[in-house]
Amino acid sequence: MRRVPGMVMWVAAWGAWAACAGNGRGATETETETETETETETETETESETESETETEITPAANTPGKDVRTIVVDGQTRDVIVYVPAKAAGATVPVVFMLHGTSQSGEGFYETSTWREKADAEGFIAVFPTALSYCYKEDENNDGDFEDAGEAHIATKWTNGKLGAPDGFPICSADELAAFPPARQALADHPLVDDVAFIDALLDLLGRDFRVDAQRIYVSGFSNGASFAGRLAIERSDRFAGAGCGSSTLAVAPTPTANPISPISVVLWEGNQDPHIVSPGGPVLPISEALIQSPHIRDNWITPYLTALRLTDAYTYQELTLGNEKAARFTFAESTVGARNSFKFVAFGGMLHRYPNGENYPARAANFLWEFFATQTLADP
């Protein structure tokens, strides 16, 4: 990695990147994820037709304000999504932000706690909260090279980010392993592995059909497993998403250059410097300084794959930013190998664990700093 000559470090208050008192409701509970946490059962909709919570018929492209709960069938599976339309979106053509939850979580949970709903109210975009299917999968929690130890099989919601179902990632349980769970849990995961990209494609089509949306300004954010799936979408659907914001997870697919070589997508990726997913138990926390870029783990696993996918060089500028009593280190890569104007920002938040910051669990809100970024991004014409 090389620093761009002539650039100097600066320290500043983070403005809209920091949580602001009175800007939105704030979360009333903390949505955090570990790969091994106890899963909460998710009610599965059984209807095969698209539904809405409201009794009134949906008028195409009406942007009727409110919480619109839908189910759609994709690849034979009934899928759930919340489309939130703020009052400011009524009668207008507006941007869209997708929020992808983490393992064992739900769209409903992030509708309540991520503060994207409140940000939509303030800015006038549509916020979309889909829910992943539940799977029975295995995880090598003790890193002994196998998945046969007690407690390494789980049933939880999870996105097909590239590792789910992979033999060296999160392999799917056998029929016998699934049968070891209580019947109610078995029923949640009694279906084949499906490709969630097709689900997102169907939601994009639904939005274009039933709402007035700006197809040049559709964005995706994700947390943990949802962040790695958002990274997959940034690569495989860069012709449909204008920007991506990924928190607390690495890229889980091969870093193939993005689909749109003329103007690849820009991405923000962040991590907490105390996240147990990357910090060894009892080990030192990651430094909030330029020295962080010298960490082989950070460089090789978090940064280089995105630089490859986004067709960027390793030249960067560095900034340190202040968020209340915490600091953050931000590395910006904006030197394209194909003459494009996209960028990749990697941010390490001091004092943050494995969580999606919402102003209650950390002195910043992802919805604030990501919207500041998204608002500058537009999908280039093919």
Residue pairs with C-beta under 8 A, 6 or more apart in sequence:
1 293
1 299
1 303
1 314
1 316
2 314
2 315
2 316
3 290
3 315
3 316
3 317
3 318
4 315
4 316
4 317
4 335
7 317
7 318
9 290
9 318
9 319
9 320
10 319
10 320
11 319
11 320
11 321
11 322
12 319
12 321
12 322
13 321
13 322
14 321
14 322
14 323
14 328
14 364
14 369
15 372
16 368
16 369
16 371
16 372
17 321
17 323
17 364
17 368
17 369
17 372
18 323
18 324
18 363
18 364
18 365
18 368
18 369
19 26
19 323
19 324
19 357
19 358
19 359
19 362
19 363
19 364
19 365
19 368
20 365
20 368
23 118
23 122
23 365
23 368
24 115
24 118
24 119
24 121
24 122
24 359
24 365
24 367
25 115
25 118
26 115
26 118
26 358
26 359
26 360
27 112
27 113
27 114
27 115
27 358
27 359
27 360
27 361
28 112
28 113
28 360
29 112
29 113
30 113
30 355
30 358
30 360
30 361
31 101
31 102
31 105
31 109
31 110
31 113
31 114
31 223
31 355
31 356
31 358
32 353
32 354
32 355
32 356
32 361
33 102
33 103
33 104
33 105
33 223
33 224
33 225
33 248
33 354
33 355
34 103
34 276
34 277
34 354
35 103
35 139
35 141
35 154
35 225
36 139
36 141
36 151
36 154
37 103
37 104
38 104
39 104
39 134
39 154
39 155
39 156
39 157
40 104
40 106
41 184
41 185
41 188
42 106
42 131
42 134
42 157
42 188
44 78
44 80
44 187
44 188
45 51
45 71
45 78
45 80
46 78
47 71
47 78
48 73
48 78
49 71
50 70
50 71
50 72
50 206
51 69
51 70
51 71
52 58
52 68
52 69
52 70
53 67
53 68
53 69
54 66
54 68
56 64
58 64
58 68
58 210
60 209
60 210
61 210
61 211
61 212
62 90
62 211
62 212
63 85
63 89
63 90
63 91
63 92
63 94
63 126
63 211
63 212
64 85
64 90
65 85
65 86
65 87
65 89
65 90
66 84
66 85
67 82
67 84
67 111
68 82
68 83
68 84
68 85
69 80
69 81
69 82
70 80
70 81
70 82
70 83
70 206
71 78
71 79
71 80
71 81
72 78
72 79
72 81
72 202
72 203
72 206
73 79
74 194
74 198
74 199
74 202
75 194
75 195
75 198
75 199
76 194
77 133
77 191
77 194
79 130
79 131
79 133
79 199
79 202
80 107
80 130
80 131
81 107
81 128
81 129
81 130
81 131
81 203
82 107
82 108
82 111
82 128
82 129
82 130
83 126
83 127
83 128
83 129
83 207
83 211
84 111
84 116
84 117
84 120
84 126
84 127
84 128
84 129
85 126
85 211
86 120
86 121
86 124
86 125
86 126
86 127
87 121
88 94
88 121
88 123
88 124
89 120
89 124
89 125
89 126
89 212
91 212
92 124
92 212
93 212
93 213
93 214
94 124
94 125
94 126
94 212
94 213
94 214
95 125
95 126
95 213
95 214
95 217
95 218
95 219
95 374
96 125
96 126
96 127
96 128
96 207
96 213
96 214
96 217
96 218
96 219
97 116
97 119
97 120
97 125
97 126
97 127
97 128
97 218
97 219
97 220
97 221
97 370
97 371
97 374
98 128
98 130
98 200
98 203
98 218
98 219
98 220
98 221
98 230
99 107
99 110
99 111
99 114
99 116
99 127
99 128
99 129
99 221
99 222
99 226
100 130
100 132
100 159
100 220
100 221
100 222
100 223
100 226
100 227
100 229
100 230
101 107
101 109
101 110
101 129
101 131
101 132
101 157
101 222
101 223
101 226
102 222
102 223
102 224
102 225
102 226
102 227
102 248
102 356
103 156
103 157
103 158
103 224
103 225
104 156
104 157
104 158
105 157
105 223
105 226
106 131
106 157
107 129
107 130
107 131
108 129
108 131
110 116
110 129
110 223
110 356
111 117
111 127
111 129
113 356
113 358
114 356
114 358
114 366
114 367
115 358
115 359
115 365
115 366
115 367
115 368
116 127
116 129
116 221
116 367
117 127
118 367
119 125
119 127
119 365
119 367
119 368
119 371
120 126
120 127
123 371
123 375
125 217
125 371
126 207
126 211
126 213
128 203
128 207
130 199
130 200
130 203
131 157
132 157
132 158
132 159
132 196
132 225
132 226
133 157
133 158
133 191
133 194
133 196
134 155
134 156
134 157
134 158
134 188
134 189
135 155
135 156
135 157
135 158
135 164
135 172
135 189
135 193
136 153
136 154
136 155
136 172
136 173
136 177
136 178
136 181
136 186
136 189
137 153
137 154
137 156
137 158
137 164
137 165
137 170
137 171
137 172
137 173
138 147
138 152
138 153
138 154
138 170
138 171
138 172
138 173
138 177
139 147
139 152
139 154
139 170
140 146
140 147
140 152
141 149
141 151
141 152
142 149
142 152
147 153
147 171
153 173
153 177
153 180
155 181
155 185
155 186
155 188
155 189
158 164
158 170
158 225
159 196
159 222
159 225
159 226
159 228
159 229
160 193
160 194
160 195
160 196
160 197
160 229
161 225
161 228
161 229
161 231
161 232
161 249
161 252
161 253
162 169
162 228
162 232
162 251
162 252
162 253
162 254
163 169
163 170
163 228
163 252
164 170
164 172
164 193
165 171
165 172
165 193
169 252
172 193
173 189
178 186
178 189
178 190
179 186
181 189
196 229
197 232
197 233
197 236
197 237
200 233
200 237
201 237
204 218
204 240
207 213
207 218
208 215
215 240
215 379
216 242
216 378
216 379
217 242
217 374
217 377
217 378
217 379
218 240
218 241
218 242
218 379
219 241
219 242
219 243
219 244
219 245
219 370
219 374
219 377
220 230
220 233
220 234
220 241
220 243
220 244
220 245
221 227
221 230
221 244
221 245
221 246
221 247
221 366
221 370
222 228
222 229
222 230
222 231
222 244
222 245
222 246
222 247
222 249
223 247
223 248
223 249
223 355
223 356
224 247
224 248
224 249
224 277
224 354
224 356
225 249
226 249
227 246
227 247
227 248
227 249
227 269
228 246
228 249
228 250
228 251
228 252
229 252
230 244
230 245
230 246
231 244
231 246
231 249
231 250
231 251
231 252
231 253
231 267
231 269
231 306
232 251
232 252
232 253
233 241
233 244
234 241
234 244
234 246
234 258
234 265
234 267
234 309
235 251
235 253
235 255
235 256
235 257
235 258
235 259
235 309
236 253
236 259
237 259
238 258
238 259
238 260
238 264
238 265
239 259
239 260
239 379
239 382
240 379
241 265
241 379
242 265
242 374
242 377
242 378
242 379
243 265
243 266
243 267
243 268
243 373
243 374
243 377
244 265
244 266
244 267
244 268
245 267
245 268
245 269
245 366
245 370
245 373
245 374
246 267
246 268
246 269
246 270
247 269
247 270
247 271
247 356
247 357
247 366
248 270
248 271
248 272
248 275
248 277
248 354
248 355
248 356
249 277
250 301
250 302
250 305
251 305
251 306
251 309
255 304
255 305
255 306
255 308
255 309
256 309
257 264
257 308
257 309
257 310
257 311
258 264
258 265
258 309
258 310
258 311
260 380
260 382
261 311
261 338
261 340
262 340
262 380
262 382
263 340
263 341
263 342
263 380
264 309
264 310
264 311
264 336
264 338
264 340
264 342
265 310
265 342
265 377
266 310
266 342
266 343
266 344
266 373
266 377
267 306
267 310
267 344
267 345
268 344
268 345
268 347
268 369
268 370
268 373
269 302
269 306
269 344
269 345
269 346
269 347
270 346
270 347
270 348
270 349
270 366
271 278
271 286
271 302
271 346
271 347
271 348
271 349
271 352
272 348
272 349
272 351
272 352
272 353
272 354
272 355
272 362
273 279
273 285
273 286
273 287
273 288
273 348
273 349
273 350
273 351
273 352
274 285
274 286
274 351
274 352
274 353
275 352
275 353
275 354
276 353
276 354
277 354
278 286
278 297
278 298
279 285
279 286
286 292
286 295
286 298
286 348
287 329
288 320
288 327
288 328
288 329
288 348
288 350
289 320
289 329
290 318
290 329
292 298
292 329
292 331
292 348
293 299
293 303
293 316
293 318
293 331
298 346
298 348
302 346
303 331
303 333
303 344
303 346
304 314
306 312
306 344
306 346
307 313
307 314
307 333
307 344
310 333
310 342
310 343
310 344
311 336
311 337
311 338
311 340
311 342
312 333
312 334
312 335
312 336
312 337
312 342
312 343
312 344
313 333
313 335
313 336
313 337
314 333
315 333
315 335
316 331
316 332
316 333
317 331
317 332
317 334
318 329
318 330
318 331
318 332
319 329
319 330
319 332
320 327
320 328
320 329
320 330
321 327
321 328
321 329
321 330
322 328
323 349
323 363
323 364
324 363
325 351
325 363
326 349
326 350
326 351
326 352
326 362
326 363
327 350
328 347
328 348
328 349
328 350
328 364
329 347
329 348
329 350
330 345
330 346
330 347
331 345
331 346
331 347
332 343
332 344
332 345
333 343
333 344
333 345
333 346
334 341
334 342
334 343
334 344
336 342
345 373
349 357
349 362
349 364
351 362
352 362
355 361
355 362
356 366
357 364
357 365
357 366
358 365
358 366
358 367
359 365
359 368
